Amino acid sequence: MPAQMPRMEHRAPAKAALSVSLLDKPETMETVVVEDISRHGARAVASLPWRQGDRVLAKAVKGSFQAHARVVYCKPLEQPQGRFAVGLEFFQPTGQWEE
């Protein structure tokens, strides 16, 4: 099993909404709740089972933050049922994040 690389920077806890849509199919969209975030990525709770490797556009519901991103993982959560933990890696983020 390959060793995991450490995070590039610390992620700060957050409770904010992020709109996520597939780049090649923008009608596939949902608003996720961000648990923690940095300029390089975020962990969010989603109701859709996103696929590892999906390319998405992530936009803050509040604020001007947006970035192209890649889904790094999507794992079912025990609680709440029917929800997924989603890891996003951001590419060239712009704008400001507001909670």
C-alpha positions in Angstrom: 0.0 0.0 0.0 1.5 3.4 -1.0 2.3 5.8 1.8 -0.1 8.8 2.1 1.5 12.2 1.6 0.9 14.7 4.5 -1.4 17.7 3.9 0.2 20.7 2.3 -1.4 23.0 4.9 -3.7 22.9 8.0 -7.4 22.8 7.3 -9.6 25.0 9.4 -13.0 23.9 10.7 -15.9 25.4 8.8 -19.6 25.1 8.6 -20.5 26.6 5.2 -22.3 25.6 2.0 -20.5 24.9 -1.2 -22.2 24.3 -4.6 -20.6 21.4 -6.4 -21.3 20.5 -10.1 -19.7 18.1 -12.6 -17.7 20.0 -15.2 -18.8 17.7 -18.0 -22.5 17.6 -16.8 -23.3 20.8 -14.9 -26.9 19.7 -14.3 -25.5 17.2 -11.8 -25.2 19.5 -8.9 -25.7 19.6 -5.2 -25.0 21.9 -2.2 -22.7 20.3 0.3 -21.9 21.2 3.9 -18.1 21.9 4.3 -16.6 20.5 7.5 -13.1 21.8 7.0 -11.3 23.8 4.3 -8.0 25.1 3.2 -6.8 26.8 0.0 -5.9 23.4 -1.4 -9.0 21.3 -0.5 -12.0 20.6 1.7 -13.9 17.8 3.4 -17.7 18.0 2.9 -20.8 16.1 3.7 -22.9 15.2 0.6 -26.1 13.4 -0.2 -24.9 12.2 -3.7 -22.3 9.4 -4.1 -19.7 11.3 -6.0 -17.1 9.2 -7.8 -13.4 9.4 -7.1 -11.7 11.3 -9.9 -14.9 13.3 -10.8 -13.9 16.8 -12.0 -16.2 19.4 -10.5 -16.7 23.2 -10.2 -16.9 24.2 -6.5 -18.5 27.6 -5.7 -19.2 29.1 -2.3 -22.9 29.8 -1.6 -21.7 32.9 0.4 -18.7 34.8 -0.8 -16.8 34.8 -4.0 -14.7 31.6 -3.6 -14.7 29.2 -6.6 -12.3 26.5 -7.9 -12.1 23.6 -10.3 -11.7 20.5 -8.1 -11.2 16.8 -8.1 -13.1 14.3 -5.9 -10.3 12.6 -4.0 -12.6 10.2 -2.0 -16.3 9.6 -1.3 -17.1 7.4 1.7 -20.5 6.5 3.2 -21.0 7.9 6.7 -22.6 5.8 9.4 -24.5 8.9 10.7 -26.4 10.5 9.2 -27.4 7.5 7.0 -27.5 8.2 3.3 -24.8 10.8 3.5 -21.2 10.7 2.2 -17.9 12.2 3.3 -16.3 13.8 0.2 -12.7 15.0 -0.1 -12.1 17.7 -2.7 -8.7 18.9 -4.1 -8.9 22.5 -5.4 -7.0 23.7 -8.5 -6.4 27.5 -8.8 -8.9 28.7 -6.3 -10.0 32.3 -6.5 -12.1 34.6 -4.3 -12.9 34.7 -0.6 -14.6 32.2 1.6 -17.4 33.3 4.0 -19.2 31.2 6.6 
